[in-house]
Amino acid sequence: MTAKPLDRPAGSGKPPRKERDPGCDLPEDLVLPMRPIGVVRSPFIMREDAPRQPGIGEPATGTIVLRRTLPGANGKPTGTQNMLKDLASFTHVVVLFWFHHSHGWKPQLVPPRDTVKRGLFATRAPDRPNPIGLSVVRITDIYGIRIDISGHDLLDGTPVLDLKPYIPIYDSLPGASAGWLDGLIDPGPDHRWSTRQGKAKSSRP
């Protein structure tokens, strides 16, 4: 028996969207538990205190303080100091953290330096479905369970979720596009102030 050919739009080399889209079959009630590995000690208290991104303006200093122990694979406490072995050989570290000042989110927003409404995932707004942030910061010293950093944008009390070494050959993409940011002719201020609330609403592009 000859197989019936698939119906495809005329002149299209791609199969219909239904064939291409694998769909998202994650359970609706799926929750991924996370345990912060440490906390940030920083001079920045509120969003408007911090630069919109790390490395902008005068480099600020701070300290990441790890928990002394974390549950290991066998459930027994494992010291975190050993986990920092060899990290000092890198100049920078990628910090994954939780936006603990986040308060709900919207699917679209006008970034502080723009006048056009953008999709949330096309911005670095701190208010997100999962308020996870990423910053690349310079390592200035490591001692015990503490990492001194500079050039950061992290608020005091920020829960740290993970640390990864920054590796230029993998992480640097000099030719990458900055999307709509490339088209900003006269960018506004780093923060948009709400006259009703008297405070900054966002500190990210």
MIDOSE-1310 file (N, C-alpha, C; in nm, 2 decimals, decimal comma, always signed):
residues 205
mtak	+0,08/-0,12/+0,00/+0,00/+0,00/+0,00/+0,09/+0,12/+0,00; +0,06/+0,22/-0,09/+0,14/+0,34/-0,10/+0,10/+0,44/+0,01; +0,20/+0,49/+0,08/+0,17/+0,59/+0,19/+0,12/+0,72/+0,13; +0,02/+0,77/+0,20/-0,04/+0,90/+0,15/+0,05/+1,01/+0,19
pldr	+0,09/+1,10/+0,09/+0,18/+1,21/+0,12/+0,11/+1,31/+0,22; +0,20/+1,37/+0,30/+0,14/+1,47/+0,39/+0,10/+1,60/+0,32; -0,01/+1,66/+0,36/-0,05/+1,78/+0,30/+0,04/+1,90/+0,35; +0,09/+1,97/+0,26/+0,18/+2,08/+0,29/+0,14/+2,20/+0,21
pags	+0,15/+2,32/+0,27/+0,12/+2,44/+0,20/+0,20/+2,45/+0,07; +0,13/+2,50/-0,04/+0,20/+2,51/-0,17/+0,32/+2,60/-0,15; +0,43/+2,56/-0,21/+0,55/+2,64/-0,21/+0,63/+2,65/-0,08; +0,59/+2,57/+0,02/+0,65/+2,57/+0,15/+0,74/+2,44/+0,16
gkpp	+0,86/+2,46/+0,20/+0,95/+2,35/+0,22/+0,94/+2,29/+0,37; +0,86/+2,36/+0,45/+0,85/+2,32/+0,59/+0,72/+2,24/+0,61; +0,72/+2,14/+0,70/+0,60/+2,07/+0,73/+0,50/+2,17/+0,80; +0,37/+2,14/+0,81/+0,27/+2,22/+0,88/+0,32/+2,24/+1,02
rker	+0,28/+2,35/+1,08/+0,32/+2,38/+1,22/+0,28/+2,27/+1,32; +0,17/+2,21/+1,29/+0,13/+2,10/+1,39/+0,23/+1,99/+1,39; +0,29/+1,96/+1,28/+0,39/+1,85/+1,27/+0,52/+1,90/+1,33; +0,55/+2,03/+1,32/+0,68/+2,08/+1,37/+0,68/+2,11/+1,52
dpgc	+0,56/+2,14/+1,58/+0,55/+2,18/+1,72/+0,54/+2,06/+1,81; +0,64/+2,03/+1,89/+0,63/+1,92/+1,98/+0,54/+1,94/+2,10; +0,51/+2,07/+2,12/+0,42/+2,10/+2,24/+0,49/+2,10/+2,37; +0,43/+2,15/+2,47/+0,48/+2,15/+2,61/+0,39/+2,06/+2,69
dlpe	+0,44/+1,95/+2,73/+0,36/+1,85/+2,81/+0,40/+1,84/+2,96; +0,45/+1,96/+3,01/+0,49/+1,96/+3,15/+0,36/+1,95/+3,23; +0,35/+1,88/+3,34/+0,23/+1,88/+3,43/+0,21/+2,02/+3,48; +0,08/+2,06/+3,49/+0,04/+2,19/+3,53/+0,08/+2,21/+3,68
dlvl	+0,09/+2,11/+3,76/+0,13/+2,13/+3,90/+0,27/+2,10/+3,93; +0,36/+2,10/+3,82/+0,50/+2,07/+3,84/+0,56/+2,19/+3,91; +0,63/+2,17/+4,02/+0,70/+2,27/+4,10/+0,84/+2,22/+4,12; +0,94/+2,31/+4,09/+1,08/+2,27/+4,11/+1,14/+2,34/+4,23
pmrp	+1,16/+2,27/+4,34/+1,21/+2,33/+4,47/+1,35/+2,37/+4,45; +1,39/+2,48/+4,51/+1,52/+2,53/+4,51/+1,56/+2,58/+4,65; +1,69/+2,55/+4,69/+1,74/+2,60/+4,82/+1,85/+2,69/+4,79; +1,84/+2,82/+4,83/+1,95/+2,92/+4,81/+2,08/+2,86/+4,87
igvv	+2,19/+2,89/+4,80/+2,32/+2,84/+4,85/+2,39/+2,95/+4,94; +2,34/+3,07/+4,93/+2,40/+3,18/+5,00/+2,32/+3,31/+4,99; +2,38/+3,42/+5,03/+2,32/+3,55/+5,03/+2,42/+3,66/+4,99; +2,37/+3,77/+4,93/+2,45/+3,88/+4,90/+2,45/+3,98/+5,00
rspf	+2,57/+4,04/+5,04/+2,58/+4,15/+5,12/+2,63/+4,27/+5,04; +2,55/+4,37/+5,03/+2,57/+4,48/+4,93/+2,53/+4,61/+4,99; +2,59/+4,72/+4,93/+2,55/+4,85/+4,98/+2,41/+4,90/+4,92; +2,36/+4,82/+4,82/+2,24/+4,85/+4,75/+2,12/+4,79/+4,83
imre	+2,03/+4,88/+4,87/+1,92/+4,83/+4,95/+1,79/+4,82/+4,87; +1,76/+4,92/+4,79/+1,64/+4,92/+4,70/+1,68/+4,92/+4,56; +1,59/+4,89/+4,47/+1,62/+4,88/+4,33/+1,68/+5,01/+4,27; +1,63/+5,12/+4,31/+1,68/+5,25/+4,26/+1,82/+5,28/+4,30
dapr	+1,87/+5,20/+4,40/+2,01/+5,22/+4,45/+2,11/+5,16/+4,35; +2,07/+5,05/+4,28/+2,16/+4,97/+4,20/+2,16/+5,01/+4,06; +2,28/+4,99/+3,99/+2,28/+5,02/+3,84/+2,19/+4,92/+3,77; +2,15/+4,96/+3,65/+2,06/+4,87/+3,58/+2,12/+4,74/+3,54
qpgi	+2,25/+4,73/+3,53/+2,32/+4,61/+3,49/+2,46/+4,61/+3,56; +2,52/+4,50/+3,59/+2,65/+4,49/+3,65/+2,75/+4,56/+3,55; +2,85/+4,62/+3,61/+2,96/+4,68/+3,53/+2,93/+4,82/+3,48; +2,81/+4,87/+3,51/+2,78/+5,01/+3,47/+2,81/+5,11/+3,58
gepa	+2,87/+5,22/+3,55/+2,90/+5,31/+3,65/+3,02/+5,27/+3,73; +3,04/+5,34/+3,85/+3,15/+5,31/+3,94/+3,13/+5,17/+3,99; +3,23/+5,08/+3,98/+3,21/+4,94/+4,03/+3,19/+4,94/+4,18; +3,08/+4,87/+4,21/+3,04/+4,86/+4,35/+3,10/+4,73/+4,40
tgti	+3,13/+4,73/+4,53/+3,18/+4,60/+4,59/+3,07/+4,54/+4,68; +3,09/+4,41/+4,70/+2,99/+4,34/+4,78/+3,05/+4,20/+4,82; +2,98/+4,12/+4,89/+3,02/+3,99/+4,93/+2,91/+3,89/+4,92; +2,94/+3,77/+4,86/+2,85/+3,66/+4,86/+2,89/+3,57/+4,97
vlrr	+2,80/+3,54/+5,07/+2,83/+3,46/+5,18/+2,75/+3,33/+5,16; +2,82/+3,22/+5,15/+2,75/+3,09/+5,13/+2,70/+3,03/+5,27; +2,60/+2,94/+5,26/+2,57/+2,86/+5,38/+2,69/+2,78/+5,41; +2,71/+2,74/+5,53/+2,82/+2,66/+5,57/+2,81/+2,52/+5,52
tlpg	+2,69/+2,47/+5,52/+2,67/+2,33/+5,46/+2,54/+2,33/+5,38; +2,54/+2,23/+5,29/+2,42/+2,21/+5,20/+2,40/+2,06/+5,20; +2,27/+2,01/+5,19/+2,25/+1,87/+5,19/+2,31/+1,81/+5,06; +2,39/+1,70/+5,08/+2,46/+1,64/+4,97/+2,36/+1,54/+4,91
angk	+2,42/+1,46/+4,81/+2,34/+1,36/+4,74/+2,28/+1,26/+4,83; +2,36/+1,23/+4,94/+2,31/+1,13/+5,03/+2,23/+1,19/+5,14; +2,20/+1,32/+5,13/+2,12/+1,38/+5,24/+2,20/+1,43/+5,35; +2,33/+1,40/+5,36/+2,41/+1,44/+5,47/+2,47/+1,58/+5,44
ptgt	+2,49/+1,67/+5,55/+2,54/+1,80/+5,52/+2,68/+1,79/+5,46; +2,70/+1,88/+5,36/+2,83/+1,89/+5,29/+2,88/+2,03/+5,30; +3,00/+2,05/+5,34/+3,06/+2,18/+5,35/+3,07/+2,25/+5,22; +3,04/+2,38/+5,22/+3,04/+2,45/+5,09/+3,18/+2,51/+5,06
qnml	+3,27/+2,52/+5,16/+3,40/+2,58/+5,13/+3,47/+2,49/+5,03; +3,46/+2,36/+5,03/+3,52/+2,28/+4,93/+3,47/+2,30/+4,79; +3,35/+2,35/+4,78/+3,29/+2,37/+4,65/+3,35/+2,49/+4,58; +3,42/+2,58/+4,66/+3,48/+2,70/+4,60/+3,62/+2,67/+4,55
kdla	+3,67/+2,55/+4,57/+3,81/+2,51/+4,52/+3,82/+2,55/+4,37; +3,93/+2,62/+4,34/+3,97/+2,65/+4,20/+3,89/+2,77/+4,14; +3,78/+2,82/+4,21/+3,71/+2,93/+4,16/+3,80/+3,05/+4,15; +3,89/+3,07/+4,24/+3,98/+3,19/+4,24/+4,07/+3,20/+4,12
sfth	+4,08/+3,09/+4,04/+4,16/+3,09/+3,92/+4,09/+3,17/+3,81; +3,96/+3,20/+3,83/+3,88/+3,27/+3,73/+3,87/+3,42/+3,77; +3,86/+3,51/+3,68/+3,85/+3,65/+3,72/+3,70/+3,69/+3,74; +3,61/+3,62/+3,68/+3,47/+3,65/+3,69/+3,38/+3,53/+3,72
vvvl	+3,27/+3,55/+3,79/+3,18/+3,44/+3,82/+3,03/+3,48/+3,78; +2,96/+3,39/+3,73/+2,82/+3,41/+3,69/+2,73/+3,38/+3,81; +2,66/+3,47/+3,86/+2,57/+3,46/+3,98/+2,43/+3,44/+3,93; +2,37/+3,33/+3,97/+2,22/+3,31/+3,94/+2,16/+3,34/+4,08
fwfh	+2,06/+3,42/+4,07/+2,00/+3,47/+4,20/+1,85/+3,49/+4,19; +1,78/+3,51/+4,30/+1,64/+3,53/+4,31/+1,61/+3,68/+4,33; +1,52/+3,74/+4,25/+1,48/+3,88/+4,27/+1,38/+3,88/+4,39; +1,44/+3,90/+4,51/+1,35/+3,89/+4,62/+1,26/+4,01/+4,65
hshg	+1,28/+4,12/+4,57/+1,19/+4,23/+4,57/+1,08/+4,23/+4,46; +1,08/+4,12/+4,39/+0,98/+4,10/+4,28/+0,84/+4,10/+4,34; +0,75/+4,16/+4,26/+0,61/+4,16/+4,31/+0,51/+4,15/+4,19; +0,50/+4,03/+4,14/+0,41/+4,00/+4,03/+0,47/+4,04/+3,90
wkpq	+0,40/+4,01/+3,79/+0,46/+4,03/+3,66/+0,35/+4,06/+3,56; +0,39/+4,12/+3,44/+0,30/+4,15/+3,33/+0,36/+4,09/+3,20; +0,28/+4,04/+3,11/+0,33/+3,99/+2,99/+0,41/+4,09/+2,90; +0,37/+4,22/+2,91/+0,44/+4,32/+2,84/+0,46/+4,44/+2,93
lvpp	+0,56/+4,52/+2,90/+0,59/+4,64/+2,98/+0,68/+4,73/+2,90; +0,68/+4,86/+2,95/+0,76/+4,96/+2,89/+0,89/+4,97/+2,97; +1,00/+4,93/+2,92/+1,13/+4,94/+2,99/+1,16/+5,08/+3,03; +1,23/+5,11/+3,14/+1,26/+5,24/+3,19/+1,33/+5,33/+3,09
rdtv	+1,41/+5,28/+3,00/+1,49/+5,36/+2,91/+1,42/+5,37/+2,77; +1,30/+5,31/+2,76/+1,23/+5,31/+2,63/+1,09/+5,37/+2,64; +1,02/+5,38/+2,53/+0,89/+5,44/+2,53/+0,79/+5,34/+2,46; +0,84/+5,22/+2,43/+0,76/+5,12/+2,36/+0,74/+5,00/+2,45
krgl	+0,61/+4,95/+2,45/+0,58/+4,83/+2,52/+0,65/+4,71/+2,46; +0,73/+4,63/+2,54/+0,80/+4,52/+2,49/+0,75/+4,39/+2,56; +0,77/+4,27/+2,50/+0,74/+4,15/+2,56/+0,83/+4,12/+2,68; +0,78/+4,07/+2,79/+0,86/+4,05/+2,91/+0,99/+3,98/+2,88
fatr	+0,99/+3,87/+2,80/+1,11/+3,79/+2,77/+1,20/+3,86/+2,68; +1,17/+3,98/+2,63/+1,26/+4,06/+2,55/+1,32/+4,17/+2,64; +1,30/+4,16/+2,77/+1,36/+4,26/+2,87/+1,42/+4,19/+2,98; +1,49/+4,26/+3,06/+1,55/+4,20/+3,18/+1,48/+4,26/+3,31
apdr	+1,35/+4,28/+3,30/+1,28/+4,33/+3,41/+1,28/+4,23/+3,52; +1,29/+4,27/+3,65/+1,31/+4,18/+3,76/+1,18/+4,11/+3,80; +1,06/+4,16/+3,76/+0,93/+4,10/+3,79/+0,90/+4,00/+3,68; +0,91/+3,87/+3,71/+0,90/+3,77/+3,61/+0,82/+3,65/+3,67
pnpi	+0,77/+3,56/+3,58/+0,70/+3,44/+3,64/+0,79/+3,36/+3,74; +0,92/+3,34/+3,70/+1,01/+3,29/+3,79/+1,12/+3,40/+3,81; +1,12/+3,47/+3,91/+1,21/+3,59/+3,92/+1,36/+3,55/+3,95; +1,41/+3,49/+3,84/+1,55/+3,45/+3,85/+1,64/+3,55/+3,77
glsv	+1,75/+3,60/+3,83/+1,84/+3,69/+3,77/+1,97/+3,63/+3,74; +2,05/+3,69/+3,65/+2,19/+3,65/+3,62/+2,28/+3,77/+3,61; +2,39/+3,77/+3,68/+2,48/+3,87/+3,67/+2,62/+3,82/+3,67; +2,71/+3,88/+3,58/+2,85/+3,84/+3,57/+2,93/+3,94/+3,65
vrit	+3,00/+3,90/+3,76/+3,07/+3,99/+3,84/+3,21/+3,95/+3,86; +3,30/+4,05/+3,89/+3,44/+4,02/+3,91/+3,47/+3,97/+4,05; +3,55/+3,87/+4,06/+3,60/+3,81/+4,18/+3,72/+3,89/+4,23; +3,71/+3,94/+4,35/+3,83/+4,01/+4,41/+3,90/+3,93/+4,52
diyg	+3,83/+3,85/+4,58/+3,89/+3,76/+4,69/+3,80/+3,65/+4,73; +3,85/+3,54/+4,77/+3,77/+3,43/+4,82/+3,84/+3,38/+4,95; +3,77/+3,38/+5,06/+3,82/+3,33/+5,18/+3,71/+3,26/+5,26; +3,74/+3,14/+5,30/+3,64/+3,06/+5,37/+3,52/+3,04/+5,28
irid	+3,40/+3,08/+5,33/+3,28/+3,06/+5,25/+3,23/+3,20/+5,19; +3,32/+3,29/+5,18/+3,29/+3,43/+5,13/+3,36/+3,46/+5,00; +3,29/+3,52/+4,91/+3,35/+3,57/+4,79/+3,33/+3,72/+4,78; +3,44/+3,79/+4,78/+3,43/+3,93/+4,76/+3,41/+3,96/+4,61
isgh	+3,32/+4,05/+4,57/+3,30/+4,08/+4,43/+3,29/+4,23/+4,40; +3,31/+4,27/+4,28/+3,29/+4,41/+4,24/+3,22/+4,42/+4,11; +3,18/+4,54/+4,07/+3,11/+4,56/+3,95/+2,97/+4,48/+3,94; +2,90/+4,49/+4,05/+2,77/+4,41/+4,05/+2,65/+4,50/+4,06
dlld	+2,53/+4,44/+4,05/+2,41/+4,52/+4,06/+2,31/+4,45/+4,16; +2,36/+4,38/+4,25/+2,28/+4,30/+4,34/+2,24/+4,37/+4,47; +2,12/+4,35/+4,51/+2,07/+4,41/+4,63/+2,11/+4,33/+4,76; +2,12/+4,40/+4,87/+2,15/+4,34/+4,99/+2,04/+4,24/+5,03
gtpv	+2,08/+4,12/+5,07/+1,98/+4,01/+5,11/+1,94/+3,93/+4,99; +2,00/+3,95/+4,87/+1,96/+3,87/+4,75/+2,00/+3,72/+4,77; +1,90/+3,63/+4,76/+1,93/+3,49/+4,77/+2,01/+3,44/+4,65; +2,12/+3,37/+4,67/+2,20/+3,32/+4,56/+2,16/+3,18/+4,53
ldlk	+2,13/+3,14/+4,41/+2,09/+3,01/+4,37/+2,20/+2,92/+4,32; +2,30/+2,98/+4,25/+2,41/+2,90/+4,19/+2,52/+2,99/+4,15; +2,64/+2,94/+4,14/+2,76/+3,01/+4,09/+2,82/+2,92/+3,98; +2,86/+2,99/+3,88/+2,93/+2,92/+3,77/+3,05/+3,01/+3,72
pyip	+3,16/+2,95/+3,68/+3,27/+3,04/+3,64/+3,24/+3,10/+3,50; +3,28/+3,22/+3,48/+3,26/+3,29/+3,35/+3,38/+3,25/+3,26; +3,35/+3,19/+3,15/+3,45/+3,14/+3,06/+3,44/+3,22/+2,93; +3,53/+3,31/+2,90/+3,52/+3,40/+2,78/+3,50/+3,32/+2,65
iyds	+3,57/+3,21/+2,63/+3,56/+3,14/+2,50/+3,42/+3,09/+2,47; +3,35/+3,06/+2,58/+3,21/+3,01/+2,57/+3,10/+3,12/+2,59; +3,13/+3,21/+2,68/+3,02/+3,30/+2,72/+3,03/+3,44/+2,65; +3,14/+3,47/+2,58/+3,14/+3,60/+2,52/+3,10/+3,59/+2,37
lpga	+3,01/+3,67/+2,33/+2,96/+3,67/+2,19/+2,96/+3,81/+2,13; +3,08/+3,86/+2,09/+3,10/+4,00/+2,05/+3,01/+4,04/+1,93; +2,97/+3,95/+1,85/+2,89/+3,99/+1,73/+2,74/+3,98/+1,75; +2,70/+3,95/+1,87/+2,56/+3,93/+1,90/+2,48/+4,07/+1,89
sagw	+2,35/+4,06/+1,85/+2,27/+4,17/+1,84/+2,21/+4,20/+1,98; +2,19/+4,33/+2,00/+2,12/+4,38/+2,13/+1,97/+4,40/+2,10; +1,92/+4,35/+1,99/+1,77/+4,37/+1,97/+1,73/+4,51/+1,97; +1,61/+4,54/+2,03/+1,56/+4,67/+2,03/+1,64/+4,77/+2,09
ldgl	+1,74/+4,73/+2,18/+1,83/+4,83/+2,25/+1,92/+4,89/+2,15; +1,95/+4,82/+2,04/+2,04/+4,88/+1,93/+1,97/+5,00/+1,87; +1,84/+5,01/+1,88/+1,76/+5,12/+1,81/+1,73/+5,24/+1,90; +1,77/+5,23/+2,03/+1,75/+5,34/+2,12/+1,83/+5,46/+2,07
idpg	+1,77/+5,57/+2,04/+1,84/+5,69/+2,00/+1,87/+5,79/+2,11; +1,77/+5,80/+2,20/+1,79/+5,89/+2,32/+1,73/+5,81/+2,44; +1,81/+5,72/+2,49/+1,76/+5,64/+2,60/+1,73/+5,72/+2,72; +1,62/+5,68/+2,79/+1,58/+5,75/+2,91/+1,67/+5,71/+3,03
pdhr	+1,62/+5,75/+3,15/+1,70/+5,72/+3,27/+1,70/+5,57/+3,30; +1,78/+5,52/+3,39/+1,79/+5,38/+3,43/+1,67/+5,34/+3,50; +1,60/+5,43/+3,57/+1,48/+5,39/+3,65/+1,36/+5,47/+3,61; +1,24/+5,41/+3,61/+1,12/+5,49/+3,59/+1,05/+5,51/+3,72
wstr	+1,03/+5,63/+3,76/+0,98/+5,66/+3,89/+0,82/+5,68/+3,88; +0,76/+5,62/+3,98/+0,61/+5,63/+3,99/+0,58/+5,75/+4,08; +0,51/+5,85/+4,02/+0,47/+5,96/+4,10/+0,37/+5,92/+4,21; +0,29/+5,82/+4,18/+0,19/+5,78/+4,27/+0,25/+5,71/+4,39
qgka	+0,35/+5,62/+4,37/+0,41/+5,55/+4,48/+0,54/+5,61/+4,53; +0,60/+5,70/+4,45/+0,72/+5,76/+4,49/+0,84/+5,67/+4,50; +0,84/+5,57/+4,41/+0,96/+5,48/+4,41/+0,98/+5,43/+4,27; +1,10/+5,37/+4,25/+1,13/+5,32/+4,12/+1,06/+5,19/+4,10
kssr	+1,01/+5,17/+3,97/+0,93/+5,05/+3,94/+1,02/+4,94/+3,88; +1,13/+4,98/+3,82/+1,22/+4,88/+3,76/+1,36/+4,93/+3,74; +1,46/+4,84/+3,74/+1,59/+4,89/+3,73/+1,66/+4,81/+3,62; +1,59/+4,75/+3,53/+1,65/+4,67/+3,42/+1,60/+4,72/+3,28
p	+1,68/+4,70/+3,18/+1,63/+4,74/+3,04/+1,51/+4,66/+3,00
